[in-house]
């Protein structure tokens, strides 16, 4: 049996149906060892031949915070819900950097591993999942910076910060669900990566990262209501700097949206998977 034959072994998956999602997900999670290996491989490749190496995970969010804080608190004078603007900004910016970086990295993940895709079969969803997991390292560096900023301004996190892992888990599911079909589509249409970059730039300004949610005019509030990232960013701020609960109704809405996006995204990815080898 040739290598190409091995790579194309799941060709019958064009019959993949909705009821196949759960069994395939269970089989996927059983390959955690391969997922770990791919994540480490992707992480090493991300900073390979870089002068600063992993320090970029620290430099990137710090530079964004400094520039955005100066522009929007000193020049434009945005409000910050009574908090020091750098603290207000970074509580929203850290999860946004994770989300945007995860989606962009995952979009290129299948194309970037073309040599593996054509040589041997493995669950292809491991590639975008590993790309998303890689961004947890950037998130960790961002959280270290956030902790330093909060200490500097004397604004320790509230006890309700204990909600953050749950909020982030839902946010992670949403990011992965969006990344899966984009990774597949980018293999068929290479300009998808550019469209993703444009869409994320627009999405950033439509999400209350730079400004408080309550500054949105009522006639445009529907944008906030249908924007999952707005729900998550608002929840992070409520629990970290305001000492409130994340808002049960909004979190349940975010969970529902995230699960729907994930299952639809996973289904679309598996439906497109049989054509991967032919498109490389």
Protein Blocks (a to p, Z undefined) as FASTA:
>chain_A
ZZklmmmmmmmmmmpcfklmmmmmmmmmmmmmmmmmmmmmmmmmmmgoiaklmmlmmmmm
mmmmmmmmmmmmmmnopaeehpafklmmmmmmmmmmmmmmmmmmmmmmmmmmmmmmmmpg
cdfklmmmmmmmmmmmmmmmmmmmmmmmmmmnopacdfklmmmmmmmmmmmmmmmmmmmm
mmmmmmmmmklmmmmmmmmmmmmmmpcfkbcfklpcfklmmmmmmmmklmmmmmmmmmmm
nopaebjmlmmmmmmmmmmmmmmmmmmmmmmmmmmmmmZZ
